[in-house]
Amino acid sequence: MQRILVIEDDADLRLLMAEALRLDRFEVVHLADFGEARRWLERRAFDLVITDLPEGGHLDTLAGLDAGRHGVPLLICTGCPKAAALDPAELGAAQIIMKPFALDVLLDAARTHVRSPGRASVASTHGGGAVA
């Protein structure tokens, strides 16, 4: 079973995302903060990291997460309007998903980018929809 790390400070959204991913047959660890996420990345293997942008859009915090160093694809889910103009690759991400988004957008992105043997993840799309 492929393992996904979800980092989202909004507890309701984090639980909704985690449950949708579990129902789609992913193993999910969901956390509220980047410090704890870094510790999990150091001690467990993940096939995908899905994260909100850090509070205030501090990209140095995102870089400190360093998912790419672990060979883990990164999806960014954000409501920050400026993020729509960013190149995901510049952030070390496979894709940026704009909030609000529909759960099927999240699930499609997870299925597309989750790490599997011998497959790289490099795509960029923006989603719109219903989850805030």
N, C-alpha and C positions, 0 to 999 in steps of 0.2 A: 504494500500500500504506500502511495506517495505521501510524503509529509510536507505540510505547508505551515509556515509561521506567519501569523497575522498580528500586526502591530497597529492598534487603533485606540486613541484615547477616549473616544465616545463609547461607553460601555454597551449601550443598546445596539449600536451599529456593529461593534465588535462581535457581540454574541450572535446577531443575525447573520453576519458574514460567516462566522465559524460554523453555525448550524447548516447553512446552505452548502458549504463546502463538504461538511461531513455527510450530508445526504447524497452528495455527488461522489461519495466513496473516497474522500481524502482523509487522511489523519491530520488533525489540526491542533496546533498549540497557539493560543491567542493571549496576547499580552497588551498592557496599556502603555509601557514605556520602553524607550530605546536602550537604557542601561541593562535592564533585565533581558532584552532581546539579544544584546551582544553576548551576554553570558550563555544563553541558550545556544547561540550559533557556535560558540567555542566548544560546547560539550555534546551537541547532537547534530546529526546530518539532516538537512532539509532539502527539499526538491524545488521549493519556491518560497520567496518572502513577499508578502503583500503588506504594504505600509502606507499610512497617511504621511503627509509631509509633517515634519516636526512643527510644533507650535511656533508661529511667527515665521515659518518658512526658512528656518536656519538649516541651510543645506550642509553645513559642516557636520551637524549631528547625523544627517543621513549618510554622509561620507564615512563618518566614524562607525556606522553600522557595518560597513565593509562586507556586504553580502557577496559581492563579486569575488573577493579574495577567497571565499569558500566555494566558489564555482556555482553559486546559487542565483538563478534568475530573480530579478526584482520587479514587482509591479507597484506603482505608486497610485493610490486613490486619494484625490484631493479636491477640495472645493475652492482652492486658491485660483482666482481668475487668471493670474499671470502664468500659471502652470500650463495653460492651454497652448501658449506660444513656445514653450520649452521643447527642446529636443530630448527625448527620454535617454538617449545614449549619453548625452552630456552629464546626466545625473547617475549614470551607471545602471539605468533601468531598461527593461525590455518594452515597457508600455506605461503610459499615464492614463488613468481612468478618471474622468471628471465627475465629481459629485454634483448633483445627485445622479445615481446610476441605477439601472435595473439589475436585479440579481443575475439575470441571464448574461448580462455583459461581463460581470465578474466571473461567473462560471466558465464562459467561453474563453476569457483571457487566461484563467487558471489552466484550463485544458490545453491551450495553445502553448503556454510558456513553461509549464512544469517540466523540470529537468527529467530527462529519460536518457538511458545509455546511448551515447553517440549522437545526440541531437542538440543543436544549439538553438537558443531562443533570441530572435531579433525581429520584432515587429512593433509597429506603433500605430495605435488608433485611439480615438477618444470616444467615450460612450456617454449617452444621455439617458435619463429615465427617472426612476421613481425612488431610489434609496438615497437618503440624505446623509 
